[in-house]
Amino acid sequence: MSGYRPRKTTAATRKHNTDSSSSSSKAAIPTAILAGTFAALASVFAKLTLDERTVEFLHDACNTVLAPTTPYCTSLFIAKDGETSPVIVTVRATCFGLIFICNAAMWTLFTKALNRSRSSATVTVINSAANFCITAVLGYLLFSEPLALQWWFGASLIVLGSVLVSSDESNAPSKKKEE
C-alpha cells in the first residue's frame, strides 16, 4: 500500500451525483409537508384530549354512524352521578397517546426532510407553513373555529418572514464562495 491514489471520478459520475442530490432535495418538500401535517394532527389530538366539546363530537359521530334516533349513543356517553363515561375516558386516553405518536412521526419526517434538503431553512419554512394551514383548516372543520382575516394575515407574515430568512441563508454561502 505504498502508493494510494484516490479514484478519479468522471464527468458523468459527477453529473449523476448532482442529479441525485437535486432529486433528493425535491423529495424533501413532500416530506416536510407531511411532517407539518403530523404536527397539526398532534394539536388536534391535544385539543380532543382536553376539550369539553369532545363529548359532543363523539355523540354526533355515534349518531351519524348508527342512527340519529338510537338511544344507544346517548347511553354510551352518560355516566351515573356525574362520573365520566368509560368510553370518553378511553377516547381521551387514546387521543393522548396519539399526541406522542404524531409528534414522533413529525420529528422523524422533519429529520428526513432536513437530511434530504440542501437548506434547513427551506424545510423549516415548508413545515411551518403546512402546520399553520392544516391546523387552521382542521380547527375550522372539526371544531368550528373561526378563521378571521387577522389570523391569516398574521400567519402570512410569519411564513413570509421565514421565507425571507430562508432566502437570505441560501444566498449567504454563495457570497462567501465568490470572495
Stockholm file with secondary structure:
# STOCKHOLM 1.0

chainA/1-179         MSGYRPRKTTAATRKHNTDSSSSSSKAAIPTAILAGTFAALASVFAKLTLDERTVEFLHDACNTVLAPTTPYCTSLFIAKDGETSPVIVTVRATCFGLIFICNAAMWTLFTKALNRSRSSATVTVINSAANFCITAVLGYLLFSEPLALQWWFGASLIVLGSVLVSSDESNAPSKKKEE
#=GR chainA/1-179 SS CCCCCCCCCCHHHHHHHHHHHHHHHHHHHHHHHHHHHHHHHHHHHHHHHHCTHHHHHHHHHHHHHSCTTCHHHHHHHCCGGGCCCHHHHHHHHHHHHHHHHHHHHHHHHHHHHHHHCSCHHHHHHHHHHHHHHHHHHHHHHHHCCCCCHHHHHHHHHHHHHHHHHHHHHHHHHHHHHHC
#=GC SS_cons         CCCCCCCCCCHHHHHHHHHHHHHHHHHHHHHHHHHHHHHHHHHHHHHHHHCTHHHHHHHHHHHHHSCTTCHHHHHHHCCGGGCCCHHHHHHHHHHHHHHHHHHHHHHHHHHHHHHHCSCHHHHHHHHHHHHHHHHHHHHHHHHCCCCCHHHHHHHHHHHHHHHHHHHHHHHHHHHHHHC
//
